[in-house]
Amino acid sequence: MSTEDVRFEKIGDLEFVRDDAYPYPFTVEIAPHFWMTEQTGRLADAVESYFQGVDPTPVQRTALQTYLTQYITRALLMPGQPRHRYLQKVAQLRSQRDFERFADDLADVGIEPF
């Protein structure tokens, strides 16, 4: 399945529509969705709280974890990076600071979900 085949996708409670304004710059089997293309508004609300430094509510935390899981699962990783290690950490994220540190860790290995 190529990226073009996945224009709309429901992942958990989130609904994504691929937008050519946000292309994923690497060739992968299925490109990760970007948070800006989520349609329900749940993820935008969660990301806004994250950017404001506010701890996520349980609903926001779930939205962020769902988003990060799909992103990490699909993103191109630098050689030698253990994808499973990052996926395991997602479930442990609770506070805004947890998410911030995790995003920093991801950035260090070339993954920029936000």
Rosetta blueprint (number, residue, H / E / L):
1 M L
2 S L
3 T H
4 E H
5 D H
6 V L
7 R L
8 F E
9 E E
10 K E
11 I E
12 G L
13 D L
14 L E
15 E E
16 F E
17 V E
18 R L
19 D L
20 D L
21 A L
22 Y L
23 P L
24 Y L
25 P L
26 F L
27 T L
28 V L
29 E L
30 I L
31 A L
32 P L
33 H L
34 F L
35 W H
36 M H
37 T H
38 E E
39 Q L
40 T L
41 G L
42 R H
43 L H
44 A H
45 D H
46 A H
47 V H
48 E H
49 S H
50 Y H
51 F H
52 Q H
53 G L
54 V L
55 D L
56 P L
57 T L
58 P H
59 V H
60 Q H
61 R H
62 T H
63 A H
64 L H
65 Q H
66 T H
67 Y H
68 L H
69 T H
70 Q H
71 Y H
72 I H
73 T H
74 R H
75 A L
76 L L
77 L L
78 M L
79 P L
80 G L
81 Q L
82 P L
83 R H
84 H H
85 R H
86 Y H
87 L H
88 Q H
89 K H
90 V H
91 A L
92 Q L
93 L L
94 R L
95 S L
96 Q H
97 R H
98 D H
99 F H
100 E H
101 R H
102 F H
103 A H
104 D H
105 D H
106 L H
107 A H
108 D H
109 V L
110 G L
111 I L
112 E L
113 P L
114 F L
